[in-house]
Amino acid sequence: MTRRFTLLLTLAASLVAGTAHAQFNRRDPATGETYRVEFAYGWWRPEPTIGIASEGLGIPPTLIDFETDLGIGKQRVREFRLVLRPGRKHKLKLDYLPISYKVEGHILSRTIIFNGQSYLVGLPVNVKADFTTLKIGYEYDFIYKDRGYLGFVLDTKVTRAKVDFESPINDEFAEATAPIPTIGVAGRAYVARNVAVGGEMTFFKLPGGEDRDYDGSYYDYDFYATINFNNNAGVTGGWRKLDLDYTVKEDFGTLDMRGLYVLGVVRF
């Protein structure tokens, strides 16, 4: 009887210890951190500083300033983000940012040379400029806790720039695609169970020179705060700065945009 009682007591103690150990080691992730797929859509309203130049017929081009030469200012830009999370520390990321500006009937205040053609002072022009950026990347969080993480990011940003210049005299266009690999860091910390602050910084510069047909640099800084209503939905607001310079043969462009954004977030 004593032996049987001792055996039952030992078994019970083992069960209690095992349950306590399991509870102690059970993960308690923050709200919104149990997803496999995350989709975000929203708007960015950046302050644009844009310049382009396109050489044609061997004639040196004018560096066109979109703000002073064409009167372009702030406008709303859409953004799509997708994150696939096959593992707790692994993320596959896609970011689609279609930036488009359109000017109709703008009167030039100086002579502009674009793609070998001259557009004189006082000439009305229509301009459509598209800067579409697609980012495909991978993030590995080498530090991951229930209330935050820190990781490194490897990605490729492909920017397609297309500019159409129309006037009563002639029409010209220039098009260039600049794929630039970047590297950086990303991190997030939860100040409350459902409130997080974080950021991502990626950058790269291609070595260039006067005798090179291709050159470029890309700097992308993104700082944000997220409120998660539950594990499946939330809202993110932040500030982003995107700084891109590229040279593709005879075409040159610079894109510097900074401003606030807001995104709705859905997770599964």
C-alpha positions as CSV (number, residue, x, y, z in Angstrom):
1,M,0.0,0.0,0.0
2,T,2.8,2.4,0.9
3,R,4.7,1.5,-2.2
4,R,1.5,2.1,-4.4
5,F,0.9,5.4,-2.6
6,T,4.5,6.5,-3.2
7,L,4.2,5.6,-6.9
8,L,0.9,7.6,-7.3
9,L,2.5,10.6,-5.5
10,T,5.5,10.5,-7.7
11,L,3.4,10.3,-10.9
12,A,1.2,13.2,-9.7
13,A,4.3,15.3,-8.9
14,S,5.7,14.6,-12.4
15,L,2.5,15.6,-14.0
16,V,2.3,18.9,-12.0
17,A,6.0,19.7,-12.8
18,G,5.5,18.9,-16.5
19,T,2.4,21.2,-16.7
20,A,4.2,24.0,-14.9
21,H,7.2,23.7,-17.2
22,A,5.0,23.8,-20.3
23,Q,3.2,26.9,-19.0
24,F,6.5,28.6,-18.2
25,N,7.8,28.0,-21.7
26,R,4.6,28.7,-23.6
27,R,5.0,31.6,-26.0
28,D,2.9,34.6,-25.3
29,P,3.1,36.6,-28.6
30,A,1.9,40.2,-28.9
31,T,-1.4,40.9,-30.6
32,G,-0.9,40.5,-34.4
33,E,2.3,38.4,-34.3
34,T,0.8,35.0,-35.1
35,Y,0.2,35.6,-38.8
36,R,1.4,33.7,-41.9
37,V,0.2,36.3,-44.5
38,E,0.1,40.1,-44.0
39,F,-1.4,42.5,-46.5
40,A,-1.3,46.3,-46.2
41,Y,-2.7,49.0,-48.4
42,G,-2.8,52.7,-47.9
43,W,-1.6,56.1,-48.9
44,W,1.5,58.2,-48.7
45,R,1.6,62.0,-49.2
46,P,5.3,62.8,-49.7
47,E,7.0,66.1,-50.5
48,P,8.6,65.4,-53.9
49,T,12.0,66.5,-55.1
50,I,12.3,65.1,-58.6
51,G,14.8,65.8,-61.4
52,I,15.3,64.1,-64.8
53,A,17.5,64.5,-67.8
54,S,17.5,62.6,-71.1
55,E,20.1,63.0,-73.7
56,G,19.3,62.6,-77.4
57,L,21.2,63.1,-80.7
58,G,24.3,63.9,-78.7
59,I,22.9,67.1,-77.4
60,P,23.5,67.8,-73.7
61,P,20.1,67.7,-71.8
62,T,18.6,70.0,-69.3
63,L,18.1,68.7,-65.7
64,I,14.4,69.3,-65.3
65,D,13.2,70.1,-61.8
66,F,9.6,68.9,-61.5
67,E,8.8,71.5,-58.8
68,T,10.3,74.7,-60.3
69,D,10.0,73.8,-64.0
70,L,6.7,72.0,-64.0
71,G,4.9,73.1,-60.8
72,I,4.5,69.6,-59.3
73,G,3.7,69.5,-55.6
74,K,2.3,67.1,-53.0
75,Q,-0.2,64.5,-54.0
76,R,-1.4,61.2,-52.6
77,V,0.5,58.0,-53.6
78,R,-0.9,54.5,-53.2
79,E,1.2,51.7,-51.7
80,F,0.7,47.9,-51.5
81,R,2.7,45.7,-49.1
82,L,2.7,41.9,-48.8
83,V,4.5,39.7,-46.2
84,L,4.7,35.9,-46.3
85,R,5.9,34.4,-43.1
86,P,6.9,30.7,-43.6
87,G,8.6,30.6,-40.2
88,R,8.7,32.6,-37.0
89,K,12.0,34.4,-37.9
90,H,11.6,34.4,-41.7
91,K,9.7,36.9,-43.9
92,L,9.4,37.2,-47.7
93,K,8.4,40.8,-48.5
94,L,6.9,42.6,-51.5
95,D,6.3,46.3,-51.8
96,Y,4.6,47.9,-54.8
97,L,4.8,51.7,-55.0
98,P,3.3,53.3,-58.2
99,I,4.3,56.9,-58.2
100,S,2.7,59.0,-61.0
101,Y,2.6,62.7,-61.7
102,K,0.7,64.5,-64.5
103,V,0.8,68.1,-65.7
104,E,-1.4,69.6,-68.5
105,G,-0.9,72.9,-70.2
106,H,2.0,74.1,-68.1
107,I,3.8,77.2,-69.5
108,L,7.5,76.8,-69.5
109,S,9.5,79.6,-67.8
110,R,12.8,78.6,-69.3
111,T,14.0,76.6,-72.3
112,I,14.3,72.9,-71.7
113,I,16.2,70.3,-73.8
114,F,14.8,66.9,-73.5
115,N,15.8,63.9,-75.5
116,G,17.5,66.1,-78.1
117,Q,14.5,68.4,-78.6
118,S,14.2,72.0,-77.4
119,Y,11.1,73.3,-75.7
120,L,11.2,77.1,-75.6
121,V,10.1,79.6,-73.0
122,G,6.3,80.2,-73.1
123,L,5.5,76.9,-74.7
124,P,2.6,74.9,-73.2
125,V,3.6,71.3,-72.3
126,N,1.9,68.2,-71.0
127,V,4.0,65.9,-68.9
128,K,3.3,62.5,-67.5
129,A,5.9,60.9,-65.3
130,D,5.7,57.4,-63.8
131,F,8.2,56.1,-61.2
132,T,7.1,52.6,-60.4
133,T,9.1,50.8,-57.7
134,L,8.8,47.1,-56.9
135,K,10.7,45.8,-53.9
136,I,11.2,42.0,-53.4
137,G,13.1,41.0,-50.3
138,Y,13.8,38.6,-47.5
139,E,14.1,39.4,-43.8
140,Y,15.7,37.2,-41.1
141,D,15.0,38.1,-37.5
142,F,18.1,36.9,-35.6
143,I,16.5,38.2,-32.4
144,Y,12.9,37.4,-31.9
145,K,10.9,37.8,-28.7
146,D,7.2,37.9,-27.8
147,R,7.4,41.7,-27.6
148,G,9.8,42.6,-30.4
149,Y,12.4,41.6,-32.9
150,L,15.6,42.7,-34.7
151,G,16.7,41.4,-38.1
152,F,18.5,42.0,-41.3
153,V,17.0,42.6,-44.7
154,L,18.2,41.7,-48.2
155,D,16.1,42.9,-51.2
156,T,16.1,44.2,-54.7
157,K,14.3,47.4,-55.7
158,V,13.4,47.7,-59.3
159,T,12.4,51.2,-60.4
160,R,10.9,51.9,-63.8
161,A,10.9,55.5,-64.8
162,K,8.9,56.7,-67.8
163,V,8.5,60.3,-68.8
164,D,6.3,61.6,-71.7
165,F,6.8,65.1,-72.8
166,E,4.2,66.6,-75.2
167,S,3.9,70.0,-76.8
168,P,2.2,71.5,-79.9
169,I,5.5,71.1,-81.7
170,N,6.6,67.6,-80.9
171,D,6.3,64.6,-78.5
172,E,9.2,62.8,-76.8
173,F,9.6,60.2,-74.1
174,A,12.3,58.6,-72.1
175,E,12.2,55.3,-70.3
176,A,14.7,53.6,-68.0
177,T,14.7,50.6,-65.6
178,A,17.1,50.6,-62.6
179,P,17.4,47.4,-60.5
180,I,19.3,48.1,-57.3
181,P,20.0,45.5,-54.6
182,T,19.9,46.9,-51.0
183,I,20.8,45.7,-47.5
184,G,19.6,46.9,-44.2
185,V,18.0,46.3,-40.8
186,A,14.5,46.1,-39.5
187,G,13.1,46.1,-35.9
188,R,10.0,46.3,-33.9
189,A,9.2,46.7,-30.2
190,Y,5.8,46.6,-28.4
191,V,5.2,49.4,-26.0
192,A,1.8,47.6,-25.1
193,R,0.5,44.2,-26.1
194,N,-1.3,45.6,-29.2
195,V,0.8,48.8,-29.8
196,A,4.2,48.6,-31.6
197,V,6.8,51.0,-32.8
198,G,9.4,50.1,-35.4
199,G,11.5,50.9,-38.4
200,E,13.3,49.6,-41.5
201,M,16.4,51.1,-43.1
202,T,17.8,49.8,-46.4
203,F,20.5,51.3,-48.6
204,F,23.0,50.6,-51.4
205,K,25.2,52.5,-53.8
206,L,26.5,51.2,-57.0
207,P,30.1,52.2,-57.8
208,G,30.0,54.6,-60.6
209,G,32.2,56.8,-62.7
210,E,32.3,59.1,-65.7
211,D,32.9,56.2,-68.1
212,R,30.1,54.0,-66.7
213,D,26.7,53.6,-68.4
214,Y,25.0,52.5,-65.2
215,D,25.1,54.1,-61.8
216,G,22.7,54.4,-58.9
217,S,22.0,54.6,-55.2
218,Y,19.0,53.9,-53.1
219,Y,18.2,54.9,-49.5
220,D,14.9,54.0,-47.9
221,Y,14.0,54.9,-44.3
222,D,10.7,53.9,-42.8
223,F,9.6,54.6,-39.1
224,Y,6.2,53.7,-37.9
225,A,3.7,52.9,-35.1
226,T,1.1,50.2,-35.4
227,I,-2.2,49.6,-33.4
228,N,-3.5,46.1,-33.7
229,F,-7.3,45.8,-33.0
230,N,-6.9,42.0,-32.9
231,N,-4.7,39.3,-34.4
232,N,-6.2,39.9,-37.9
233,A,-6.5,43.7,-38.3
234,G,-4.7,46.9,-37.5
235,V,-3.6,50.3,-38.7
236,T,-0.1,51.6,-39.3
237,G,1.0,55.2,-39.5
238,G,4.5,56.4,-40.1
239,W,7.1,58.6,-41.9
240,R,9.1,57.5,-44.8
241,K,12.0,58.9,-46.8
242,L,12.9,57.5,-50.2
243,D,16.1,58.8,-52.0
244,L,16.9,57.3,-55.4
245,D,19.5,58.4,-58.0
246,Y,20.1,56.5,-61.2
247,T,22.0,56.7,-64.5
248,V,21.1,54.4,-67.3
249,K,23.1,55.2,-70.4
250,E,22.0,58.7,-71.5
251,D,19.2,59.0,-68.9
252,F,19.6,60.4,-65.4
253,G,17.0,60.7,-62.7
254,T,16.8,61.7,-59.0
255,L,13.8,61.0,-56.8
256,D,13.7,62.3,-53.2
257,M,10.4,61.9,-51.4
258,R,9.6,62.2,-47.8
259,G,6.4,62.4,-45.8
260,L,3.7,60.7,-43.7
261,Y,1.7,57.6,-44.6
262,V,-1.1,55.5,-43.3
263,L,-1.9,51.8,-44.0
264,G,-4.7,49.4,-43.2
265,V,-3.3,46.0,-42.3
266,V,-5.0,42.6,-42.6
267,R,-3.4,39.3,-41.4
268,F,-4.2,35.6,-41.7
